[in-house]
Amino acid sequence: MRSLWLRRSGLAALLAALMLLAPAIQAAVSLPASDYKVRHGELTEREMAVAKNAWAYFIANYQPSTGLVNAVNKYPSTTMWDSASYLAALTAARELGIIDKAEFDRRLLQFLATLNKLVLFQNQVPNKAYNTITGQKVDYLNKPGEIGFSAIDIGRMLLWLKIIKERYPEYGNSIDNVVLGWDFTHVVDDCGTLHGAYLDGNKQPQYVQEGRLGYEEYAAAGYQLWGFTTCQASRPEPYVLADIYCVLVPYDSRDPRMTSQHNYVVTESYLLHGLEMGWDNADDRDNDARDFSHPWMKNFADRVYQAQENRYMITGTLTARSEHQLDKSPYFVYDTVYSDGYNWNTITDKGLYVPNVAAVSLKAALGMWVLWNSPYTDRLFDTIENADEQGKGYYEGLYENGDGPIKEFTANNNGIMLEALLFKKEGKLLRFNSNDPRKASYAPSMWEKRLVDIFEPNNSPRNRPFPNVTPGIKNWCEQSGTAVRSAPSCQACKCARCDSQAPVKLPPVATTCLKQ
Amino acid sequence: MSLKSGIYSARSYLTILIGFLIGFAIVLWVERQMPTRVESTDGIVLSDSFPPLPEARELTFDEAVWARIAWQYFANNTQPNGLVNAEAEKPWLSLWSTGSYLLAAIAAQQLAIIPEAEFDDRIGSALEALGALPLKPDGLPAAFYHADTLEALPSAAESAGSAIDMGRLLMPLQILLWRYPQHAAAVNQLLSRWRLAGLLQSSGPQGASLPVNRWVIRTDDPRGSYGYRLYAGSVLRLINASAGLAVSQPPDGLKLVEIDGHAVPDEGLRTPWGQQPSLISMPYLLTGLEQGFDARSGEITWRIMQIVQNRTGTPSDAGEINSDYAEQAPDFVGALPGSQPLPIQNINDSGSASLASRALTSTRSAFAWYALFRNRWSEALRKGMLPMIEPGKGWKAGFNADGSVNGAIDADTNAMVLESLSYIAHGQLLCLGCLAAPLPAKQPQQQGVTTK
């Protein structure tokens, strides 16, 4: 009895000591969002119904002639970004048991064949748009022609090709063949900056830095997975912070007026990194969905989430923002948390302010639902769960002003919804199933075999990365008698101004709201 | 003489002595059974257990959001004339609710929820609208107004002013004079329109006691009790020469009741069954948040808190005790043009009827306890109020006695949430010492630690 009492008092003393320590521990303000867990577990009936409804889009918009899927309902055109969303949907449909392996294989075989045969932009990388019926490269009006390439779209495609290659090694060679056919000379430079291309007035290609905070780093992760160094693109700088409902939200500080690229902050880029990369570094082979090895992506994602939850709590407007299509003019908007100098800016790509088409984006809502388990995201789920049409998939969004659904259907929206549901079941979507290249018994893929081979003629002309010669690869080279490419000059010599090892200092999450 | 015969002969004396002893015993026993003697009001002094007042600190992230949720009520319910509905989407107001609004605006400005310019704009137009209120014949504003048209609402006691409500309104006006002198001229102009002396009326000689003025309080005023008088009296005493005596004279019917060993003022609210003991914490909490505690209000608050705290979590047969209640709105709908007029008695006879049935674990008092006495109990109480957030609208009133949610959203609740959070960050609202430039941040003193 007495000893029990003593133990209790000892416990009490410990608790008291902890309570004294507590203020010191809490000194750094953190967001509630950083304490919300990701959702994990088998799908419930309701969630499974959502997955099936979303898959309906990919049944309705499948093009048997090419294996591609229309990016927008009934409009036979697509991009690399939207095709990656299709790969996400296809993977989720198989893993969730909506389609069987046979259906998956039939679709993927044809898709990869088409992808391998695509006529590239100036023989470099895929054009911005392709016709989904003919497979021809097209301009913005879906007329045959070429318009340039998007490093961001290609980054997402690279990421999904890597996910498929790791999940289903039987497709490894086909996928490697696709990427080996691409020429990255103008896409990634020595400092790891990503460049897109467009045609100027004289039909000459112009290569310009592409990507803003969020999207830039998300796309860079795709390149990193294939061995590219993306130092400059992967760094958060340059950014500044906007105080939005007490949250300091980072946005890209490159001036949209000078660069004609909007610095929009939306949910999508952060949530895709969370779903696919698990907010991990590209070289993190751990599948646990609850640790986040990327130095700042989770932190920034929390801010973007928290600003939206706070907006709902304070103003009552359900908020889940992303770029999205419209069923009426101007047909496409950046519906942002922050863009071009203003909070909650909704703009067209020309920069026109169109607040009336702000909407709850379904892909953003479901992505937030799975990555942040909170009462707020429960409400989002309840709101969007039945916003679909039989046989067409989910609506693009629900207008914030109460005008009802955006009656447009897209591959990106339905694809991201499906991958969010798969995340709930399986966690981080990138799963390294092929054996570990750090081990001596490692069997390299075709991509790696070519990249280390000194006699492979295309390595330098196509600006392929120089792979890290791990023991496994070295072992393979010795066994197969492959002469190893000599390492290029050191990274620091190639690019002095970017150090990919430089530590990232996280800025405070809130200031003025709390100050005394 | 044997002892036996001695006792026998002294039997009458012994009987008397035994009788005395029994008598004493009875007296002592009866004394024990009597309630502990109640103290007089002057005798309420800080008890030893009274906790040190909390240091001002930065808000937490959640608190900053809660404050903004509360402010949203005022953002939503501001009328074009600059005043604010007392209840969400119901266009009526009282002097009390307007006082709440002005205090909320001051707290919001202090918490950097609204910028300086918006604050000045809001205060300016509110003061102007107050100056435009139609007055009763005695030169005082009525008890209730339509918030949109600023016409007076009918009240059961048309002639009576509302000293308590006026006291509430004078509080923010006084803060404006001290802390926001850019509005002093407007406040002065407003006060010059009102015959505040009419709030205190000569009672004439009362027996041998001093002929002092006394309060004018509407018979239907739900806030006529001791605590509210104390609260309002602290400002009303500045009205004129005799006001100080009038408001500090113990009001009629002050009694202390002892609950769980703590003597607290019985607020003596009338119910259909006569006066029933009631505890009301609101006025004391408001005093703490706005003017800072004095020994009396601080001690009473502390005692009430201990009572409520003791009763929290005890078996239900001990009886829950609440220290707040749901207030009832005037029937402004019945007074709208074109609607069926109601007999006046029906409108306001519910002023303090069946208080027990309206007991409320209120959001506003939870926040005030949380701000004033930071301990585990108040923390838990405040935590229990999270379901009271109504996104986009503000904070709901609280939990009814049966545990159901009282979904009313009103200015008083949301103002008190803001006042409480402002108290956490900046201390009391009327704080003259706070006007000095803050000292350079000093490190908390630690023994044995020297700083460079």
Interface residues (C-beta under 8 A of the other chain):
Chain A: V29 S30 L31 P32 Y245 C246 N310 Y312 M313 I314 T315 G316 T317 V509 A510 T512 C513 L514 K515 Q516
Chain B: A56 R57 E58 L59 T60 F61 D62 E63 A64 V65 R68 I69 Q72 L111 A112 I389 E390 P391 G392 K393 A425 H426
